[in-house]
Amino acid sequence: MKNTVTSLQKQKNEGDKITMLTCYDYSMAKLMDEAEINMLLVGDSLAQVILGYEDTLSVTMEDMIHHSRAVSRGASNAFVLADLPFMSYQASIYDSVVNAGRLMKEGRANGVKLEGGVKICPQIRAIVEASIPVCAHIGLTPQSVNAFGGFKVQGKTEEAARQLVEDAKAVEEAGAFMVVLEGVPAKLAELVSEEISIPTIGIGAGASCDGQVLVYQDMLGIFSDFKPKFVKQFTNAGEIMKQAFEDYRIEVKEGSFPAEEHTYTISDELIGNLY
């Protein structure tokens, strides 16, 4: 059954946890869809784990559309959520609506995500009025890494905690159907989840959120440049893959691959007639 804004809200209402993973290509989307993951996030994290940048700021609209389109082809049931990249919505309401529309029309996403709370509510309202589902993202917002002075946990002072709650209530009032809480103390995330009626998705925000999201390369042990505290590696696929690559190299070098079962045949007589 296709996951929708309505079905995801129902999950919160019924206490049924929502599952989300990042995804950037067709093959992985099919695997996650078959595993019944509710939502696939085409995140601007592709900057680091796919394109090799040090942060998310260099990703373009064209990058996001390209990867969103690929993921949408592989997602039969999962809800495809695509990030609006840095400076695609901050400059003006017009930009935000046009670029959100491109992710829906060209990228075939089911909804868009953008970072920010109270200050970004005019953009949220305008995008929602264009009939585009919007997920907000508050707390540690990676596109603001330079303003934050690094990747730091948010909401640890009383003032900051109050602002986070205010941001969550504001984005709900503006029409967001969901909000991601990143890098937030668990008790604060629990309070936010109780204070608003839309689903909360946590990443480094404790177990009381209505759902969870991880970068799939992190949870599979594929990306090794850094490992955030909140990541659990569910398997070490990186080591398995490296071993397979090494085995391939060895077999090609020694001539044991391809073996007879991997080759096509032709009659000796036909080959003889070629000389």
Secondary structure as GFF3:
##gff-version 3
##sequence-region A 1 275
A	DSSP	alpha_helix	5	14	.	.	.	ID=ss1
A	DSSP	beta_strand	18	22	.	.	.	ID=ss2
A	DSSP	alpha_helix	26	34	.	.	.	ID=ss3
A	DSSP	beta_strand	39	42	.	.	.	ID=ss4
A	DSSP	alpha_helix	46	49	.	.	.	ID=ss5
A	DSSP	alpha_helix	61	74	.	.	.	ID=ss6
A	DSSP	beta_strand	79	83	.	.	.	ID=ss7
A	DSSP	alpha_helix	93	105	.	.	.	ID=ss8
A	DSSP	beta_strand	111	115	.	.	.	ID=ss9
A	DSSP	three_ten_helix	118	120	.	.	.	ID=ss10
A	DSSP	alpha_helix	121	129	.	.	.	ID=ss11
A	DSSP	beta_strand	134	139	.	.	.	ID=ss12
A	DSSP	three_ten_helix	142	144	.	.	.	ID=ss13
A	DSSP	alpha_helix	145	148	.	.	.	ID=ss14
A	DSSP	alpha_helix	158	174	.	.	.	ID=ss15
A	DSSP	beta_strand	178	182	.	.	.	ID=ss16
A	DSSP	alpha_helix	186	195	.	.	.	ID=ss17
A	DSSP	beta_strand	200	203	.	.	.	ID=ss18
A	DSSP	beta_strand	211	214	.	.	.	ID=ss19
A	DSSP	alpha_helix	216	219	.	.	.	ID=ss20
A	DSSP	alpha_helix	237	254	.	.	.	ID=ss21
A	DSSP	three_ten_helix	260	262	.	.	.	ID=ss22
A	DSSP	alpha_helix	268	272	.	.	.	ID=ss23
###
